Amino acid sequence: MSVVVNGTAAAGEPAAGQCLRTFLREQGWYGVKKGCDAGDCGACTVHVDGVPVHSCVYPAVRADGRSVTTVEGLADGDTLHPVQQRFLDAQGFQCGFCTAGLVMTVAALDETQRGDLPRALKGNLCRCTGYRAIRDALDGVRHVADPAVGTTDGTDGGPGGPAVGGNVAAPAARQIVTGTARFTFDVDVPGLTHLKLVRSTVPHARIVDVDTDDAMRVPGVLAVLTHHDCPDRRYSTAQHENPREDPADTRLLDDVVRFVGQRVAAVVAETEAAAETAAALVRVSYQPLPAVFDPAAAMLPGAPVLHDLDPAVSGIARPADNVAGEVHGEIGDVDRALADADEVYTTTFRTQRVQHAHLETHGAVAWPEPDGGLTVRSSTQTPYLTRRALARLFGLPAEKVRVVAGRVGGGFGGKQEMLVEDVTALAALRTGRPVKLEFTRAEQFTAATTRHPFRTRVTVAGRRDGTLTAIRLHVVADTGAYGNHGPAVLAHGCSESVALYKCPNKQVDGWSVYTNTVPAGAFRGYGLGQVSFAVESAVDELARRLGFDPVAFRARNVIGPQDPLVTPVGHDDTVRVHSYGLDQCLELIQRARTETWQEDAAAGWLVGDGMAVAMIATGPPGGHHGRARVTLDADGGYQLDIGMAEFGNGSTTVHRQLVADALTTTVDRVRIRQSDTALVGHDTGAFASTGTVVAGTAAQRAALALRDVLVDAAARATGVDRRDCRLDGAAVRCAGRRVDLVDLARAASAAGRPLTADGHADGAHRSVAFDAHWFRVAVDPDSGEIRILRSVHSADAGTVLNPMQCRGQVEGGVAQALGAALAEHVDIDDHGRVVTDDFRSYHLPTYADVPLTEVLFARTSDPLGPAGAKSMSESPFNPVAAALANALRDATGIRFTDLPFTSDRVWDRLQRGRADGE
């Protein structure tokens, strides 16, 4: 076979049936990504003789005699292709996993195709950005070239930019648009072997026998591991600072399966093909057990018990009743308030399973070290917690386990789990070889985690004067076969959703329940999206029935800046309103509602508007550790080492900004290394909206401490009182004398004492962030189609450290929430099997599906956050579904209670509403 790739003849021949994507990656062209295995996402797009193709469904043999261009070959030397430059200028990405494919698609478009981008880009998916930043890139917007804020090319040695408050580019920006940023598997590991999992085909059974004989006969197979080969320890796949927060109900490989898709055995082979072939030959004999798929049924007497474990040891609330966790509490007297109310509204709301759908699937590479240690390279949000979990599981000292995360291709909470690291570590320790496990897209749907489905019955009551007097919640959450995150998601969902209101009477009863279905886990918003949908829909309905404008009703009843956060779930004195911007958020929404704008609804369509609000704590309860170290380098620049991973949340960018600001330098002088347990002390990880407020505080403190170190060193070198010395860019000025940082660095190096400082933040005290969303929609009564005419989001993010990036987090959160509200659904059949196991059946939003959202920021500054910042990665998700439901109610007169609002469901409900006289 003769094929030229980026001007160089490819080496070797493709295997029989091999796709072009894997062949190109074997040649070292790692810019070609795996996202779907089915030609749905476009992350693997390359040009074959100038024509863009999805290389995951393009046979490698078809490239014989052709010229192939990957994203690495698009630039002309150091000069970027115009499309690459546009994506760089507009920062048209977040995690960047989809970017290479998008760049390749756009670079091949002709003028006609550029005139119809929704159609031209239907084969490229982005889960992070909400497509606004991509639109900006295609329109030639130059976010990082604004003279008012400076410029940067995103490299460590390029021209500088501003620090806090500027549109600074991501440090890996140039690498992302050129395909040279290194994600989990973008490395060459000598002697690599491959792991494939045998998964359960039944929802509940005891394993009687695992016959591995035929599998072991496949050439290249090294081992087939079963429950007999793994530690007999129970743990949770969820990762939290406090491991007791999650039920210890999981074994690495178990002799009981509890959902279709649970791993049963692990096959390790020299090639992926051999592992796949052998996995299909493993024969598993089951003793079937009764299964239960509905959480309400699972709590009934006589229901099959999924985990017969000691509550004191496992942390399961009531194993015999399948209750993983529960919350109960009352403030005031809800029954009396309901009896005295002028209006009472009650109904049940349902939210569905949603997949995280990050384009980089779960995966890890593990290898044993010569000293008996273990190294794992993983796509994880929690390297340090994963190290701790692996050390405990395998009885290894923590210092013998190293976990490294490359650039992570999206997470949204889904990678706050240990779903692959444990089994790859087991295989590496057993075989003595490096082992790779990479989920397929189908495995991502059937065997990773989802958002928890919630069934929430809400009762709200009020008086004619517009006072909200009672809130009652009855919540049943389906945690699936395992309790990872289940109790915490339930408690969090039932907390800030009601603490947002200064209502004197509140009651909450909630249960997180085991069923024989795919496990649920952490997902953006962590339960608040589900419960806020119910609460905000009910509050909106109550306002209407009392004759109040929904914005005015909320303004009257939400907490103020001095009000305590009161929730029946339990008082937490570590969180309070340290800064308040909800009034501004409501004012910004009200202003948008009253603006004159061009109506764009077809004749006969029903038009309406609606809004909702949400509040979230800026971090998890119980503390969250961030650690950083800043060192003066020999060239007078700085090295920032930090524990937190980067997965599109933009934390890396703001960390550099904070350090640059503290050290009076520019961001290009701050190099960064991160998410490697060998770098700094224990770091909890990148989740719970802590990237800026916790890890950013640690980075800022390390930089401020180093500033003092540098001033002290210069004072000693000059004999000047340190009070007369100050850091000024590349030097310390002491009473008119200049001491270059390069000279300080050389002197420190010669003395064997590098100039360095550490920073730590414990996240023990927390503030709150606020968001509000408003939609104007049109609904076609003849088809049920919903068209969003206008979308406005107001956010209280404290001091906005990087406006472009923070806006992107809001837009991405809104887009993801819209996908969940309008289309996305993980469906499970009557036998417990996930039947939506690819993007085509799941209906992930495309470029054409996501409307432009106007993002408006309140002006506040929080005393807890670095430079006054608050979190803004999760919170934009939470009010969106309710705002859409409230707009639908306004347009149609019907209260929609079940997500998602697909056109067929809307049409059916409209027909029933007409029949019922609604």
VEXGU-811125 format. One line per 3 residues: for each residue x negated, y negated, z of C-alpha. Coordinates in steps of 0.02 Angstrom, whole numbers, padded with zeros to 5 digits. Last residue first. Layout:
REM VEXGU-811125
X,Y,Z  ...
REM end
This chain:
REM VEXGU-811125
02843,-01174,01439  03009,-01102,01381  02963,-00922,01415
02969,-00882,01229  02863,-01033,01190  02740,-00983,01323
02735,-00806,01256  02689,-00872,01084  02560,-00991,01157
02486,-00850,01260  02467,-00741,01106  02385,-00883,01008
02265,-00920,01150  02219,-00736,01167  02192,-00719,00980
02089,-00878,00974  01972,-00822,01112  01986,-00915,01276
01866,-00803,01372  01914,-00801,01512  02082,-00778,01599
02186,-00914,01682  02258,-01022,01543  02385,-01145,01613
02507,-01193,01476  02566,-01369,01433  02476,-01353,01267
02358,-01501,01255  02342,-01545,01439  02327,-01363,01489
02196,-01336,01355  02099,-01486,01422  02109,-01411,01596
02045,-01244,01533  01900,-01332,01447  01856,-01427,01605
01869,-01265,01703  01751,-01174,01586  01624,-01317,01590
01611,-01358,01776  01475,-01229,01820  01353,-01224,01676
01278,-01396,01706  01220,-01338,01879  01094,-01206,01831
00943,-01300,01765  00968,-01473,01840  00875,-01483,02005
00845,-01646,02096  00707,-01774,02073  00657,-01917,02190
00472,-01921,02143  00462,-01740,02204  00629,-01691,02281
00676,-01712,02463  00708,-01900,02466  00828,-01892,02318
00839,-02037,02197  00998,-02086,02107  01051,-02160,01941
01184,-02048,01864  01139,-01969,01699  01247,-01959,01542
01237,-01816,01417  01345,-01822,01260  01378,-01645,01202
01369,-01603,01016  01476,-01454,00975  01412,-01274,00975
01486,-01151,00850  01393,-01193,00689  01220,-01168,00765
01274,-00997,00827  01366,-00942,00984  01341,-00759,01037
01486,-00653,00978  01463,-00489,01075  01509,-00377,00929
01379,-00453,00815  01251,-00479,00954  01240,-00294,00994
01302,-00174,01127  01484,-00223,01146  01549,-00048,01186
01482,-00034,01363  01535,00138,01422  01636,00165,01582
01747,00302,01511  01899,00189,01487  01795,00067,01385
01684,-00074,01445  01677,-00242,01356  01542,-00373,01379
01624,-00537,01328  01569,-00697,01244  01695,-00801,01147
01765,-00963,01213  01723,-00987,01397  01563,-00884,01399
01498,-00968,01243  01549,-01135,01314  01451,-01098,01472
01296,-01060,01369  01318,-01219,01270  01343,-01323,01428
01187,-01249,01508  01084,-01280,01352  01143,-01459,01338
01106,-01493,01520  00932,-01415,01510  00898,-01512,01350
00947,-01676,01433  00820,-01636,01568  00686,-01609,01436
00717,-01770,01343  00735,-01868,01504  00574,-01804,01585
00564,-01842,01771  00747,-01890,01791  00754,-01962,01966
00905,-01881,02048  00988,-01755,01935  01166,-01819,01955
01244,-01764,01793  01379,-01825,01675  01433,-01714,01531
01538,-01769,01383  01613,-01659,01247  01723,-01729,01108
01836,-01655,00975  01817,-01474,01026  01919,-01367,00909
02015,-01222,00982  02092,-01094,00864  02252,-01013,00926
02308,-00975,00748  02475,-01061,00719  02468,-01173,00872
02303,-01247,00815  02224,-01324,00970  02133,-01491,00977
02013,-01534,01116  01947,-01680,01218  01825,-01617,01346
01755,-01685,01508  01616,-01621,01621  01555,-01671,01792
01395,-01624,01881  01326,-01647,02057  01161,-01599,02141
01141,-01553,02323  00996,-01567,02446  00896,-01431,02528
00780,-01407,02675  00679,-01247,02691  00610,-01256,02515
00442,-01200,02581  00326,-01315,02484  00138,-01285,02475
-00007,-01379,02398  -00189,-01331,02387  -00339,-01439,02356
-00501,-01428,02254  -00670,-01509,02235  -00786,-01364,02204
-00912,-01328,02343  -01064,-01236,02277  -01175,-01388,02307
-01219,-01399,02123  -01035,-01385,02081  -00989,-01526,02199
-01122,-01638,02124  -01065,-01598,01949  -00883,-01632,01991
-00922,-01797,02074  -01024,-01852,01924  -00882,-01804,01806
-00762,-01900,01917  -00860,-02058,01884  -00900,-02164,02037
-00875,-02350,02002  -00931,-02482,02127  -00821,-02633,02158
-00781,-02592,02337  -00764,-02406,02296  -00682,-02367,02130
-00652,-02183,02098  -00664,-02134,01916  -00574,-02056,01768
-00406,-02137,01805  -00420,-02252,01955  -00437,-02164,02122
-00458,-02287,02265  -00596,-02331,02386  -00598,-02473,02514
-00510,-02369,02646  -00643,-02238,02615  -00773,-02352,02694
-00918,-02364,02572  -01074,-02258,02589  -01074,-02231,02402
-01079,-02041,02393  -00981,-02021,02554  -00844,-02138,02493
-00839,-02048,02326  -00815,-01880,02411  -00680,-01950,02526
-00587,-02027,02377  -00597,-01863,02285  -00531,-01763,02432
-00390,-01888,02458  -00339,-01871,02276  -00350,-01683,02298
-00218,-01691,02434  -00105,-01795,02321  -00128,-01668,02182
-00089,-01520,02295  00063,-01610,02364  00128,-01646,02188
00105,-01466,02135  00195,-01401,02290  00336,-01527,02265
00354,-01470,02084  00362,-01289,02141  00505,-01334,02259
00612,-01470,02177  00558,-01445,01997  00560,-01258,01970
00681,-01226,02113  00847,-01211,02021  00889,-01046,02106
00753,-00954,02009  00570,-00969,01961  00469,-00877,02090
00440,-00849,02276  00256,-00898,02273  00129,-00808,02383
-00046,-00879,02373  -00128,-00938,02214  -00208,-00871,02054
-00215,-00681,02062  -00026,-00666,02067  -00017,-00737,01892
00130,-00848,01846  00028,-01002,01800  -00124,-01085,01725
-00121,-01269,01682  -00233,-01401,01610  -00210,-01581,01667
-00308,-01711,01568  -00177,-01709,01430  -00051,-01765,01560
-00132,-01934,01584  -00220,-01993,01742  -00177,-02084,01903
-00203,-01925,02008  -00026,-01924,02080  00051,-01965,01911
-00050,-01833,01820  00000,-01703,01949  00184,-01748,01935
00178,-01749,01746  00087,-01582,01740  00220,-01505,01852
00354,-01587,01745  00293,-01497,01589  00269,-01328,01670
00444,-01335,01745  00524,-01346,01573  00657,-01216,01611
00612,-01126,01451  00541,-00972,01535  00389,-01040,01626
00335,-00941,01780  00296,-01015,01951  00136,-00976,02044
00037,-01130,02003  -00143,-01165,01954  -00176,-01343,01897
-00350,-01375,01826  -00399,-01558,01814  -00504,-01664,01699
-00672,-01742,01740  -00766,-01631,01619  -00830,-01517,01758
-00654,-01484,01820  -00571,-01558,01975  -00460,-01425,02050
-00273,-01424,02087  -00192,-01278,02177  -00008,-01237,02185
00116,-01143,02292  00305,-01138,02297  00398,-01044,02432
00587,-01029,02443  00677,-01043,02609  00826,-00957,02691
00962,-01028,02581  00928,-01048,02395  00878,-01208,02305
00950,-01376,02255  01124,-01339,02320  01260,-01349,02188
01410,-01461,02160  01541,-01454,02023  01668,-01564,01935
01805,-01535,01808  01883,-01626,01661  02025,-01615,01538
02087,-01684,01373  02229,-01647,01253  02278,-01626,01071
02398,-01500,00993  02372,-01476,00806  02515,-01518,00689
02414,-01635,00580  02228,-01602,00593  02129,-01674,00737
01984,-01793,00712  02034,-01945,00814  01907,-02086,00796
01855,-02163,00960  01912,-02293,01084  01836,-02268,01255
01952,-02230,01401  01897,-02050,01429  01712,-02095,01415
01730,-02227,01552  01819,-02102,01664  01678,-01978,01639
01546,-02107,01682  01644,-02159,01837  01660,-01978,01893
01473,-01952,01877  01439,-02116,01965  01546,-02063,02112
01457,-01895,02113  01287,-01978,02130  01241,-01950,02311
01072,-01920,02390  01025,-01817,02544  01196,-01732,02546
01162,-01584,02657  01079,-01414,02658  00973,-01337,02796
01118,-01349,02920  01206,-01201,02842  01380,-01176,02913
01467,-01015,02866  01578,-00948,02727  01721,-01058,02788
01636,-01208,02706  01607,-01386,02763  01470,-01491,02686
01468,-01645,02799  01525,-01814,02732  01406,-01962,02726
01385,-01975,02538  01568,-01938,02503  01654,-01771,02484
01783,-01748,02348  01965,-01790,02385  02004,-01964,02320
01885,-01958,02173  01958,-01789,02129  02135,-01857,02121
02077,-02008,02020  01993,-01897,01891  02145,-01781,01880
02271,-01925,01862  02402,-01896,01994  02584,-01845,01978
02583,-01718,02119  02610,-01579,01994  02467,-01644,01888
02350,-01654,02036  02397,-01478,02089  02357,-01412,01915
02186,-01496,01917  02149,-01427,02089  02196,-01253,02026
02085,-01264,01873  01942,-01332,01977  01959,-01191,02104
01970,-01050,01976  01831,-01105,01860  01730,-01155,02013
01740,-00975,02073  01664,-00900,01916  01537,-01034,01877
01486,-01041,02060  01440,-00858,02065  01253,-00880,02038
01259,-01034,01925  01150,-00954,01791  01161,-00766,01815
01094,-00652,01950  01156,-00473,01938  01294,-00357,01880
01269,-00170,01866  01341,-00072,01719  01499,00016,01778
01545,00149,01905  01615,00021,02027  01545,-00058,02186
01634,-00206,02264  01586,-00381,02318  01728,-00438,02432
01795,-00609,02475  01910,-00692,02599  01898,-00881,02610
02005,-01006,02705  02001,-01195,02705  02099,-01327,02800
02028,-01502,02821  01994,-01536,02635  01837,-01639,02610
01808,-01555,02442  01640,-01501,02370  01624,-01374,02512
01754,-01272,02417  01649,-01230,02262  01489,-01251,02364
01526,-01093,02465  01631,-00958,02383  01515,-00935,02235
01365,-00931,02350  01438,-00796,02461  01490,-00686,02314
01324,-00707,02225  01232,-00664,02386  01333,-00505,02418
01312,-00441,02239  01130,-00490,02205  01084,-00308,02171
01230,-00205,02236  01223,-00060,02115  01354,00028,02010
01447,-00130,01962  01451,-00287,02069  01635,-00321,02031
01689,-00474,02129  01855,-00486,02222  01900,-00658,02287
02048,-00719,02391  02025,-00906,02409  02131,-01030,02508
02118,-01218,02494  02225,-01336,02597  02266,-01522,02622
02216,-01612,02462  02279,-01790,02485  02362,-01875,02337
02494,-01975,02430  02622,-01843,02382  02536,-01716,02493
02429,-01568,02443  02409,-01381,02433  02292,-01260,02347
02303,-01071,02332  02176,-00978,02230  02167,-00794,02184
01997,-00755,02111  01956,-00599,02011  01772,-00609,01971
01664,-00519,01842  01482,-00528,01895  01364,-00591,01759
01275,-00447,01675  01127,-00335,01714  01017,-00223,01607
01073,-00049,01551  01207,-00064,01417  01181,-00237,01345
00992,-00247,01359  00982,-00064,01311  01067,-00108,01145
00943,-00249,01117  00802,-00125,01138  00706,-00134,01300
00517,-00137,01295  00414,-00015,01399  00225,-00008,01380
00104,00105,01472  -00084,00086,01500  -00157,00256,01547
-00194,00349,01709  -00046,00462,01671  00042,00460,01840
-00009,00284,01893  00036,00213,01723  00203,00305,01720
00250,00246,01894  00200,00068,01851  00306,00075,01693
00452,00138,01798  00437,00001,01929  00406,-00143,01808
00558,-00110,01700  00715,-00166,01793  00641,-00269,01934
00764,-00413,01935  00753,-00603,01935  00736,-00579,01748
00922,-00595,01719  00928,-00759,01813  00942,-00867,01655
00788,-00776,01585  00719,-00839,01421  00568,-00782,01322
00441,-00784,01462  00267,-00852,01423  00149,-00725,01495
00192,-00655,01665  00057,-00571,01769  00078,-00452,01914
-00075,-00392,02011  -00066,-00250,02137  -00216,-00199,02242
-00202,-00355,02351  -00028,-00300,02402  -00097,-00139,02475
-00015,00010,02388  00122,00122,02457  00205,00146,02288
00371,00061,02327  00299,-00064,02449  00164,-00123,02328
00289,-00128,02185  00411,-00237,02284  00275,-00359,02339
00209,-00374,02162  00386,-00403,02099  00408,-00540,02227
00247,-00620,02167  00288,-00609,01981  00467,-00674,01999
00542,-00742,01837  00484,-00588,01743  00433,-00535,01570
00295,-00422,01632  00110,-00388,01630  00077,-00262,01769
-00093,-00226,01845  -00124,-00083,01967  -00262,-00047,02089
-00364,00110,02115  -00530,00022,02091  -00537,00069,01907
-00372,-00021,01874  -00212,00067,01821  -00109,-00007,01679
00065,-00078,01662  00149,-00162,01514  00322,-00236,01539
00488,-00269,01455  00659,-00346,01471  00721,-00420,01307
00654,-00581,01233  00806,-00664,01153  00890,-00702,01319
01065,-00631,01300  01114,-00663,01481  01263,-00548,01456
01435,-00600,01516  01561,-00494,01611  01730,-00578,01621
01813,-00710,01729  01987,-00693,01799  02100,-00821,01883
02247,-00784,01997  02382,-00910,02042  02439,-01025,02181
02504,-01203,02187  02581,-01287,02338  02662,-01460,02338
02729,-01569,02477  02627,-01476,02606  02683,-01438,02784
02701,-01250,02763  02538,-01240,02668  02447,-01338,02803
02520,-01224,02937  02457,-01069,02847  02286,-01148,02816
02250,-01190,02997  02079,-01274,03017  01925,-01187,02950
01939,-01004,02904  01815,-00866,02870  01779,-00705,02779
01636,-00648,02669  01600,-00474,02605  01458,-00366,02541
01429,-00201,02453  01605,-00142,02485  01629,00033,02414
01751,00074,02556  01642,00210,02633  01488,00102,02603
01550,-00045,02708  01428,-00191,02714  01281,-00111,02623
01117,-00163,02707  01040,00006,02669  00969,00047,02840
01105,-00017,02957  01239,00022,02828  01188,00207,02825
01215,00271,02648  01353,00360,02554  01336,00253,02398
01465,00274,02259  01615,00333,02360  01758,00398,02254
01923,00314,02301  02024,00404,02434  02078,00248,02526
02077,00097,02411  01922,-00013,02391  01874,00060,02222
02048,00028,02154  02025,-00160,02178  01853,-00149,02100
01913,-00061,01942  01802,00068,01858  01810,00218,01974
01725,00384,01939  01751,00559,02007  01592,00665,02003
01528,00774,01860  01393,00903,01895  01269,00860,01759
01142,00955,01653  01015,00846,01562  00924,00903,01405
00775,00800,01348  00760,00813,01160  00815,00635,01120
00679,00569,01236  00552,00670,01136  00592,00584,00972
00587,00411,01053  00422,00446,01139  00347,00513,00978
00406,00361,00881  00338,00241,01012  00168,00320,00997
00047,00404,01118  00189,00466,01226  00274,00436,01394
00453,00495,01421  00549,00429,01570  00700,00518,01643
00874,00481,01708  00896,00294,01680  01072,00230,01705
01160,00198,01540  01333,00259,01586  01350,00218,01769
01325,00300,01939  01195,00434,01910  01141,00545,02055
00971,00631,02060  00890,00459,02054  00742,00387,01962
00670,00229,02040  00797,00242,02179  00924,00105,02212
01038,00065,02360  00937,-00056,02465  01073,-00190,02475
01014,-00368,02440  00973,-00507,02564  00860,-00389,02659
00722,-00427,02533  00708,-00605,02600  00614,-00704,02468
00732,-00629,02341  00711,-00505,02198  00856,-00395,02145
00810,-00217,02092  00853,-00164,02269  00761,-00030,02365
00775,00152,02411  00623,00262,02433  00593,00442,02381
00442,00397,02275  00450,00463,02097  00406,00628,02013
00554,00738,02063  00671,00601,02003  00609,00634,01826
00450,00599,01726  00414,00670,01554  00228,00661,01518
00096,00644,01383  00194,00668,01222  00081,00651,01069
00149,00799,00974  00325,00846,01032  00315,01005,01137
00346,00908,01299  00518,00857,01237  00569,01036,01203
00521,01089,01380  00596,00940,01473  00754,01020,01542
00826,00907,01677  00938,01003,01796  01087,00981,01912
01099,00792,01906  01246,00735,02010  01376,00638,01916
01460,00470,01889  01479,00368,01729  01419,00498,01602
01294,00481,01459  01149,00443,01576  00991,00373,01500
00827,00447,01442  00700,00307,01443  00560,00277,01320
00381,00238,01367  00236,00200,01252  00048,00221,01270
-00084,00086,01250  -00265,00141,01235  -00328,-00036,01212
-00202,-00174,01256  -00185,-00305,01119  -00078,-00450,01176
00083,-00532,01117  00188,-00411,01218  00239,-00528,01358
00238,-00693,01264  00082,-00778,01198  00104,-00946,01114
00021,-00932,00942  00177,-00944,00835  00134,-01113,00760
00285,-01204,00832  00257,-01125,01002  00070,-01154,01007
00095,-01338,00971  00220,-01355,01112  00123,-01256,01242
00099,-01405,01359  00281,-01458,01337  00293,-01634,01270
00308,-01786,01383  00466,-01888,01365  00419,-02004,01507
00488,-02028,01682  00338,-01966,01780  00175,-01963,01681
00150,-02053,01518  00057,-01980,01371  -00118,-01930,01326
-00198,-01885,01161  -00243,-01703,01141  -00353,-01589,01246
-00227,-01477,01330  -00114,-01474,01179  00064,-01540,01175
00035,-01668,01038  00066,-01811,01156  00143,-01981,01133
00185,-02137,01230  00344,-02187,01322  00396,-02350,01242
00308,-02309,01080  00429,-02163,01056  00333,-02021,00975
00384,-01880,01092  00568,-01886,01045  00538,-01902,00859
00703,-01866,00772  00675,-01796,00597  00853,-01737,00570
00800,-01554,00570  00710,-01578,00735  00857,-01669,00811
00973,-01530,00758  00856,-01407,00843  00860,-01513,01000
01051,-01507,00995  01053,-01318,00963  01123,-01275,01137
00940,-01265,01184  00917,-01098,01270  01005,-00954,01182
00948,-00989,01005  01010,-00881,00862  00960,-00880,00679
01065,-00794,00546  01199,-00929,00539  01063,-01057,00502
01105,-01091,00318  01293,-01092,00351  01286,-01219,00492
01148,-01309,00395  01252,-01352,00243  01159,-01494,00156
00993,-01410,00192  01053,-01265,00086  01077,-01377,-00065
00907,-01458,-00041  00815,-01292,-00034  00783,-01199,00128
00621,-01101,00149  00546,-01206,00289  00711,-01198,00383
00706,-01007,00397  00522,-01001,00445  00543,-01135,00578
00695,-01046,00649  00601,-00881,00659  00452,-00962,00746
00568,-01052,00867  00669,-00905,00933  00550,-00865,01077
00518,-01049,01114  00578,-01050,01295  00646,-01225,01265
00644,-01277,01083  00659,-01424,00964  00531,-01534,01052
00582,-01670,00930  00404,-01709,00874  00351,-01526,00881
00503,-01462,00787  00472,-01597,00657  00289,-01553,00643
00329,-01370,00616  00450,-01419,00478  00320,-01531,00396
00193,-01387,00398  00059,-01427,00524  -00112,-01491,00473
-00251,-01401,00568  -00273,-01278,00426  -00125,-01294,00310
00014,-01231,00422  00132,-01090,00373  00013,-00945,00402
00046,-00922,00587  00234,-00932,00553  00221,-00776,00447
00192,-00772,00260  00199,-00611,00159  00135,-00593,-00019
00194,-00442,-00115  00114,-00288,-00193  00195,-00173,-00066
00314,-00274,00042  00453,-00149,00011  00350,-00019,00106
00376,-00119,00266  00563,-00090,00262  00658,-00252,00296
00779,-00235,00442  00664,-00304,00578  00582,-00419,00449
00733,-00533,00433  00692,-00608,00265  00648,-00782,00201
00597,-00787,00016  00426,-00861,-00026  00353,-00700,-00095
00409,-00618,00067  00434,-00754,00196  00453,-00708,00380
00600,-00708,00502  00577,-00602,00660  00674,-00715,00777
00820,-00714,00654  00951,-00660,00781  01063,-00535,00691
00948,-00429,00583  00978,-00273,00688  00832,-00242,00804
00890,-00393,00909  00754,-00507,00971  00584,-00443,00917
00466,-00583,00868  00348,-00617,00723  00227,-00746,00795
00125,-00596,00853  00036,-00573,00687  -00094,-00451,00754
-00087,-00322,00613  00019,-00210,00724  00136,-00357,00738
00154,-00359,00549  00195,-00174,00542  00321,-00193,00684
00414,-00330,00590  00401,-00248,00418  00505,-00100,00472
00432,00075,00484  00529,00215,00399  00375,00321,00372
00226,00236,00452  00152,00082,00372  -00020,00098,00292
-00180,00020,00352  -00254,-00154,00342  -00165,-00305,00273
-00254,-00410,00143  -00274,-00589,00201  -00189,-00743,00129
-00058,-00758,00266  -00018,-00573,00245  -00066,-00493,00078
00009,-00322,00045  -00064,-00173,-00045  00000,00000,00000
REM end
